[in-house]
Amino acid sequence: MPCLQLIRLRKKKKKQEEIEEEIEDVRRMKGGRNEEENENEEDDEPVESSSIGCSPLTRRRRKSAAVGSSASEKHHHNHGHQSPRKSPGFRFRRIFDTFTFTRSLKPQYSLEHDNDEEESDEIQKCTEGGEMDVVTHLLLEVRLNNGEDLPVKDASGSSDPYVKFRYKDAIVYKSGTIFKNLNPSWDEEFQMIVDDVTSPIRLEVFDFDRFCSDDFMGAAEVDLSQVKWCTSTDFHVNLLDEVNEPAGKASISVTITPMTQLEVQQFQQKAKNGILSNTEKKKEQRANNTQDWAKLVNIVLVEGKGIRVEEKSPDAFCKFKLGQEKYKTKVCSNTEPKWIEQFDLHVFDTSDQILQMACIDRNTNAIIGRISIDLSTVSLDETLQHWYHLEGGPEDAQVLLLITVSGSHGAGEAIETDEFNYNDIRNTRIQKYDISNTFNDISDIGTLTVKLFGAEDLVAKDFGGKSDPFAILELVNTRVQTNTIYKTLSPSWNKIYTFAVKDIHTYLQVTIFDEDPNNRFEFLGRVRIPLKSIRNCEKRWYGLKDEKLKKRVKGDVLLELDVIWNNIRAAIRTFKPMERKYISQDQKFKPALFKTYFVELKDFVSSLASCKNDMEYLLSWHSRSKSLTAYVIFMIFVYYFQIFFIPLMILALFGYNFLKFKTNGEEISRTPRHSLKGQKSEEEDEKSGGFRDTLSSIPDILQSVQSFLHFTTQLIQKIKNTFNFTDIWLSLLAVIVLCIAFVLLYFVPLRWIIMVWGTNKFSKKLRDPKFVDNNEVLDYLSRVPSNTELQEQSNERVNRPINL
């Protein structure tokens, strides 16, 4: 061992000098003591502070003077000047102690040497750095576990706590921030070198505020002298605020370990500013694609009904709790509040999957009702939409929740071509939605299968030119989320998702986000794909667009879609109200958009005015031949007119446009010829306030006008697109319905048709109390895409090889 070799070398060179020094020390001591009394006294004598951390060899040297004092006198009188250090038993004890201590500190040293040359090299190294094996510092390791019952500092009824550690009035470490939590669990640790265990370490808890100074929550001190070396000691300290009032508790674990000079140098090479924390380990954990939550729960609180307190309308809000995570909604003053809020909670402990919700009145702090949902019974990757009764509340008190649970490894099944035989499953679905099985389940329109392979060339949002992308797939209110792929611009998910199609006229929306700490996301790209435009089992790249789906952004996503549906069920569903999408962007007044709608409406009115001018031209007989022809046609039409002529004339218009469509060889108005006007001015208008800040009433009026113009313009565009075969399926459906109407009106008198129609209208409420009156024509037109929707749903084919 190197230290034993060092002892042999020093013993040969300095043995005589040490003996003389010990003799001089013995002469200075007062009184004579025998060897036995001296040893007993030294065993009871406390160890000096300067001896802390020294090896047994150093301690034995410092004690040797006292040990050798009586021994030297005794041997001086009896045996001359023979030193006690020459005693074989004493020398063996010193060497054995040093051997044991050095072995515990330096196990990595080799115990054997191959030859004398290697042994001499080791002796030389120990000679040059002989002090490396002496304990000179102490390593302090602190683990911040959690906090309990911290005070509320935010208006939302929660806090955003973090901890600062001080040693000798200097901040040595700052923990991460846990948002919206009064019982945070940090699970962080750091290491530092200390030189004085009598100085306590102080921890201070603060509440993070974004736009002002952080609020002090509480502080406590930990006495390091109470820590047993090389053993972890747990401390549960009580926090005190500025006025020494209780402010919760904090739990930490402290370990103190002796360090030699060599270990100190190795620690300083790894440490940053004298501190070595587990932050880098967490980054490495994220890079290895691991997530600390077991399940992700997406919750949409839509609305409530029967929410009241003592037959009065309350100011109701809801609190959600899942494990240690909490969420508080906004306040709605109504017996039928409409919150429409979406948020995420996480399941960290699979043994605790109870989602708790309480509906509270803000004025009286009275609990209107509670709900408890066991998430372990909720199927993964499926959106559960249900009205939940409030326990302890009024009998008719209910809230509508949409709950989607995803696993930590993302939704969907992995694409494994060797094991996953999709053809068998697809053939079963084709048989299920065959025309012969139409009336087995009339509400089940079809099934959409999505294979999400990956993305390429995404936007870099993080430092270092990388991102942490994950994808969200939405079909109306059904929502699933993939796992996060860290530190890449070309993620590969390779997952399969299955959606139940309730309306064939909806669209699949794929949005890619960049994950940031504390559940904050950054938008990367979005694509919207109408279900009727899907070419089954075609693997293709889709170019990503911005949030408004108007401009192309960097990045492509590789998808393979397959939708299997029943045409008759879809046709029946077309004449029923569309499913409402609860989470959508609210419309705001935009002058540029207002101007665009006004111009389009003005063009339509101008075309109607042109028709009126033509009629006036014929009635004025400026051209006698044209006027006479128009008169003859009018008289014949009125004389021979029958009611079944109306669908026949509309069919003639469809026929004319269909022939035009076939003649041109391309789809008329399938894609808009030009983008919406005023897009640039619209973006510029978002940056300016204008006169809306001064006259608060004008925006409401203008927004109402804009909404009306928007509805009118969209309706006109939908009617035009219906006749132009923009959506071939819907146009063919209209042709079939008109043919049926023609046959009915031809064979059945009009009076009987009107009576049947009136009877149906009057009896619907009796047959179905929950029936909502609707207009079948408007419901049909709501499925026809407008020019704006066509632009949003248009997707350019990306020329990129499929097999990467």
LINRAPE-V575988 format. One record per residue. N is the residue number from 0. RES is the residue in one small letter. OMEGA is omega in degrees with one decimal (* if undefined). Layout:
n=(N N)
res=(RES RES)
omega=(OMEGA OMEGA)
//
This chain:
n=(0 1 2 3 4 5 6 7 8 9 10 11 12 13 14 15 16 17 18 19 20 21 22 23 24 25 26 27 28 29 30 31 32 33 34 35 36 37 38 39 40 41 42 43 44 45 46 47 48 49 50 51 52 53 54 55 56 57 58 59 60 61 62 63 64 65 66 67 68 69 70 71 72 73 74 75 76 77 78 79 80 81 82 83 84 85 86 87 88 89 90 91 92 93 94 95 96 97 98 99 100 101 102 103 104 105 106 107 108 109 110 111 112 113 114 115 116 117 118 119 120 121 122 123 124 125 126 127 128 129 130 131 132 133 134 135 136 137 138 139 140 141 142 143 144 145 146 147 148 149 150 151 152 153 154 155 156 157 158 159 160 161 162 163 164 165 166 167 168 169 170 171 172 173 174 175 176 177 178 179 180 181 182 183 184 185 186 187 188 189 190 191 192 193 194 195 196 197 198 199 200 201 202 203 204 205 206 207 208 209 210 211 212 213 214 215 216 217 218 219 220 221 222 223 224 225 226 227 228 229 230 231 232 233 234 235 236 237 238 239 240 241 242 243 244 245 246 247 248 249 250 251 252 253 254 255 256 257 258 259 260 261 262 263 264 265 266 267 268 269 270 271 272 273 274 275 276 277 278 279 280 281 282 283 284 285 286 287 288 289 290 291 292 293 294 295 296 297 298 299 300 301 302 303 304 305 306 307 308 309 310 311 312 313 314 315 316 317 318 319 320 321 322 323 324 325 326 327 328 329 330 331 332 333 334 335 336 337 338 339 340 341 342 343 344 345 346 347 348 349 350 351 352 353 354 355 356 357 358 359 360 361 362 363 364 365 366 367 368 369 370 371 372 373 374 375 376 377 378 379 380 381 382 383 384 385 386 387 388 389 390 391 392 393 394 395 396 397 398 399 400 401 402 403 404 405 406 407 408 409 410 411 412 413 414 415 416 417 418 419 420 421 422 423 424 425 426 427 428 429 430 431 432 433 434 435 436 437 438 439 440 441 442 443 444 445 446 447 448 449 450 451 452 453 454 455 456 457 458 459 460 461 462 463 464 465 466 467 468 469 470 471 472 473 474 475 476 477 478 479 480 481 482 483 484 485 486 487 488 489 490 491 492 493 494 495 496 497 498 499 500 501 502 503 504 505 506 507 508 509 510 511 512 513 514 515 516 517 518 519 520 521 522 523 524 525 526 527 528 529 530 531 532 533 534 535 536 537 538 539 540 541 542 543 544 545 546 547 548 549 550 551 552 553 554 555 556 557 558 559 560 561 562 563 564 565 566 567 568 569 570 571 572 573 574 575 576 577 578 579 580 581 582 583 584 585 586 587 588 589 590 591 592 593 594 595 596 597 598 599 600 601 602 603 604 605 606 607 608 609 610 611 612 613 614 615 616 617 618 619 620 621 622 623 624 625 626 627 628 629 630 631 632 633 634 635 636 637 638 639 640 641 642 643 644 645 646 647 648 649 650 651 652 653 654 655 656 657 658 659 660 661 662 663 664 665 666 667 668 669 670 671 672 673 674 675 676 677 678 679 680 681 682 683 684 685 686 687 688 689 690 691 692 693 694 695 696 697 698 699 700 701 702 703 704 705 706 707 708 709 710 711 712 713 714 715 716 717 718 719 720 721 722 723 724 725 726 727 728 729 730 731 732 733 734 735 736 737 738 739 740 741 742 743 744 745 746 747 748 749 750 751 752 753 754 755 756 757 758 759 760 761 762 763 764 765 766 767 768 769 770 771 772 773 774 775 776 777 778 779 780 781 782 783 784 785 786 787 788 789 790 791 792 793 794 795 796 797 798 799 800 801 802 803)
res=(m p c l q l i r l r k k k k k q e e i e e e i e d v r r m k g g r n e e e n e n e e d d e p v e s s s i g c s p l t r r r r k s a a v g s s a s e k h h h n h g h q s p r k s p g f r f r r i f d t f t f t r s l k p q y s l e h d n d e e e s d e i q k c t e g g e m d v v t h l l l e v r l n n g e d l p v k d a s g s s d p y v k f r y k d a i v y k s g t i f k n l n p s w d e e f q m i v d d v t s p i r l e v f d f d r f c s d d f m g a a e v d l s q v k w c t s t d f h v n l l d e v n e p a g k a s i s v t i t p m t q l e v q q f q q k a k n g i l s n t e k k k e q r a n n t q d w a k l v n i v l v e g k g i r v e e k s p d a f c k f k l g q e k y k t k v c s n t e p k w i e q f d l h v f d t s d q i l q m a c i d r n t n a i i g r i s i d l s t v s l d e t l q h w y h l e g g p e d a q v l l l i t v s g s h g a g e a i e t d e f n y n d i r n t r i q k y d i s n t f n d i s d i g t l t v k l f g a e d l v a k d f g g k s d p f a i l e l v n t r v q t n t i y k t l s p s w n k i y t f a v k d i h t y l q v t i f d e d p n n r f e f l g r v r i p l k s i r n c e k r w y g l k d e k l k k r v k g d v l l e l d v i w n n i r a a i r t f k p m e r k y i s q d q k f k p a l f k t y f v e l k d f v s s l a s c k n d m e y l l s w h s r s k s l t a y v i f m i f v y y f q i f f i p l m i l a l f g y n f l k f k t n g e e i s r t p r h s l k g q k s e e e d e k s g g f r d t l s s i p d i l q s v q s f l h f t t q l i q k i k n t f n f t d i w l s l l a v i v l c i a f v l l y f v p l r w i i m v w g t n k f s k k l r d p k f v d n n e v l d y l s r v p s n t e l q e q s n e r v n r p i n l)
omega=(-176.1 -176.5 175.7 175.8 177.5 179.1 179.6 -178.1 179.7 -179.0 179.7 -173.2 -170.1 -177.0 -177.7 179.4 179.9 -179.4 179.7 178.5 -179.9 178.0 178.3 177.9 -179.4 -178.5 -179.5 -177.1 -179.4 178.2 177.3 177.3 175.5 -172.2 -176.7 179.6 -178.8 -179.4 179.9 179.9 -178.6 178.3 -179.8 -176.5 179.5 179.9 178.5 -179.7 -179.5 -179.1 -179.4 177.2 180.0 178.6 176.5 178.9 -179.6 178.7 -178.6 177.4 -178.1 178.0 -173.4 179.8 179.9 -179.8 -175.7 -176.0 -179.9 -178.2 -178.4 178.6 -178.4 179.9 179.0 -179.5 -174.7 -173.8 178.5 -175.1 178.8 -176.1 175.5 -179.1 178.7 178.8 -177.8 -179.0 179.9 179.7 177.9 -179.7 179.1 -178.3 -179.6 178.5 179.8 178.2 -178.6 -178.6 -179.5 178.2 179.9 -179.4 -173.2 179.2 -175.6 -179.3 179.1 -178.5 -177.7 179.3 -175.6 -176.3 -177.7 -179.2 177.4 179.7 178.6 177.0 179.0 178.8 179.9 179.9 179.5 177.7 -178.9 -178.3 -176.5 -177.5 -177.2 -176.3 -178.5 178.7 -177.5 -176.9 177.6 178.6 178.6 178.0 -177.2 176.1 178.2 -175.0 -176.2 175.6 -178.2 172.7 177.9 -177.6 177.9 -178.7 -178.8 -179.9 -179.1 -178.9 -179.8 178.4 178.0 -169.8 167.6 -171.8 170.9 176.9 178.5 174.2 -174.9 175.8 178.5 178.4 -176.7 -177.6 176.4 -176.8 174.6 -178.8 174.4 -172.9 173.2 -178.3 176.6 175.9 -172.2 174.0 -176.1 -178.9 178.8 177.8 177.8 -179.4 177.6 -179.7 178.0 -179.7 -177.4 -179.5 177.3 176.5 -178.0 172.7 -173.8 175.1 -177.9 -178.2 -179.9 173.0 -176.8 174.0 -173.6 -170.5 177.0 -176.9 -178.3 -178.4 176.5 -177.4 -179.8 -178.2 177.7 179.3 179.1 -179.1 -177.6 -179.9 179.0 -176.5 175.4 -174.4 176.3 179.4 178.9 -179.5 -179.4 177.4 172.8 -171.3 176.2 -179.8 177.5 -179.8 -175.6 -177.6 177.2 173.7 179.6 -177.8 178.5 -178.1 175.9 -178.4 176.9 175.5 -174.8 176.4 177.5 -177.0 175.8 -179.0 174.0 -178.4 178.6 177.8 176.8 179.1 177.7 178.6 -178.7 176.5 -179.1 -173.0 176.1 -175.5 177.1 -177.0 175.0 -176.3 179.5 178.5 179.0 178.0 179.0 176.9 178.1 177.6 177.3 -179.6 177.9 171.7 179.0 178.9 -172.7 177.3 -177.4 -179.1 174.3 -177.4 176.0 -174.8 173.6 174.5 -172.3 -173.7 176.4 175.9 -175.9 -179.9 -178.8 177.3 -179.0 178.0 177.5 178.7 -177.3 167.3 -168.1 169.0 -175.7 174.3 178.2 177.6 175.6 -174.6 178.3 -178.4 -178.6 176.1 -179.9 -177.3 175.3 -178.4 176.7 -177.5 -179.0 174.2 175.0 -175.3 176.7 -178.9 -178.2 178.6 179.8 -178.6 -178.4 170.3 -174.4 174.1 178.7 179.6 -176.4 177.3 179.0 -178.0 -179.8 175.6 -179.0 177.7 177.0 176.0 -169.5 173.6 -175.9 -175.2 -175.5 -175.0 178.0 178.7 -178.9 179.6 -178.2 175.4 173.8 -177.1 176.5 -176.3 177.7 178.2 -179.0 -179.3 178.7 171.2 175.1 -179.5 179.0 178.7 -172.6 171.5 -178.4 178.2 179.4 179.1 -179.0 179.9 176.0 -175.0 -177.7 -179.7 -178.5 173.6 179.4 -179.3 170.5 -174.9 175.8 -178.8 177.4 179.0 -178.5 178.3 177.4 -179.3 172.4 177.8 179.4 178.6 177.8 -172.0 -178.5 -174.6 -174.2 -179.9 -175.0 -176.7 178.9 179.5 -178.9 178.7 177.0 179.6 177.7 178.0 -179.1 -176.4 176.2 -178.2 -179.4 179.5 -173.4 -170.7 174.6 176.9 -171.1 -177.6 -179.4 -174.5 -176.8 -178.3 177.1 175.8 -177.6 171.9 179.5 -177.8 -177.6 -179.5 -178.8 171.5 177.8 179.4 177.6 -178.5 -177.5 175.4 -176.4 176.2 179.6 174.7 176.6 -170.0 166.3 -174.1 174.7 179.3 -176.1 170.9 -171.8 -177.3 175.8 -171.6 174.7 -176.7 178.6 171.5 -178.7 174.2 -170.3 171.4 178.5 173.1 179.1 -177.3 177.4 -179.1 -179.8 -178.6 178.0 179.7 179.6 -179.5 172.3 -177.7 177.2 179.5 -175.8 -177.4 177.0 -177.3 173.8 179.7 178.6 -179.0 179.9 180.0 172.2 -178.3 175.7 179.3 177.4 172.6 175.5 -173.7 175.1 -176.3 177.5 -178.5 -176.7 175.4 -179.3 -173.3 175.1 -176.2 -177.8 179.5 -176.0 170.1 -169.9 174.1 175.6 179.3 -175.1 177.6 175.1 177.9 -179.1 178.0 178.9 -174.9 179.7 178.6 179.9 -176.2 177.1 175.2 -177.3 176.1 176.6 178.9 -176.9 -176.7 167.7 -173.2 178.0 179.1 179.2 -173.3 -179.3 -174.9 -177.8 176.4 179.0 178.8 177.6 -179.1 -177.8 -177.2 174.6 -177.6 178.1 175.5 -177.2 175.3 -171.4 -178.3 179.6 -178.9 177.1 178.3 176.7 179.6 178.6 -177.0 -178.4 178.2 176.7 179.6 180.0 178.9 -179.5 179.6 179.6 178.3 178.2 177.6 179.1 178.2 178.5 177.8 175.4 177.4 177.1 176.2 178.3 178.6 177.3 177.3 177.9 178.1 179.1 -179.3 -179.6 177.7 173.3 174.0 -172.4 179.4 179.4 -179.1 179.3 177.3 179.3 -179.3 -179.8 179.5 -179.1 -178.4 179.3 -178.2 -179.1 -176.7 -176.6 -174.0 171.2 -175.2 -179.0 175.8 -174.3 177.1 178.6 177.6 178.1 175.7 177.3 178.2 175.6 179.7 178.8 -178.9 177.7 176.6 177.7 178.7 179.5 -178.5 -178.5 176.7 178.5 -177.9 -177.6 175.8 176.9 174.4 -178.6 -177.6 178.8 -178.9 -179.5 179.4 175.0 -177.8 -179.3 179.9 177.4 179.0 178.0 -178.4 179.8 -177.2 -175.3 178.9 178.5 -176.2 -177.7 179.5 -178.4 -179.2 -173.5 -177.2 -175.9 -179.4 179.4 179.8 -178.8 178.9 176.8 178.1 179.7 178.4 178.3 178.4 178.7 179.0 -178.0 -178.9 179.2 179.7 179.0 179.2 179.9 178.8 178.9 -178.9 176.1 -179.7 -178.2 -178.8 174.3 171.9 -172.8 -176.9 -179.5 179.1 176.5 176.3 177.8 179.0 -179.8 179.7 178.9 176.1 177.3 178.1 178.4 -179.4 179.7 -179.2 -179.6 -174.7 -175.7 177.3 -174.8 -176.9 178.6 178.5 179.9 178.9 177.6 179.0 178.4 177.5 178.0 -179.3 -176.8 -175.0 -178.1 -178.3 178.3 -178.9 -178.8 -178.2 -178.5 -176.7 176.4 -177.5 -176.8 176.6 -174.6 -179.2 178.9 176.7 176.6 -178.3 179.3 177.7 -178.4 -178.5 173.1 179.8 178.6 178.9 177.3 179.1 179.7 -174.7 179.2 -178.3 177.7 178.0 -178.8 179.9 -179.7 -179.7 -177.6 -178.4 -178.2 *)
//
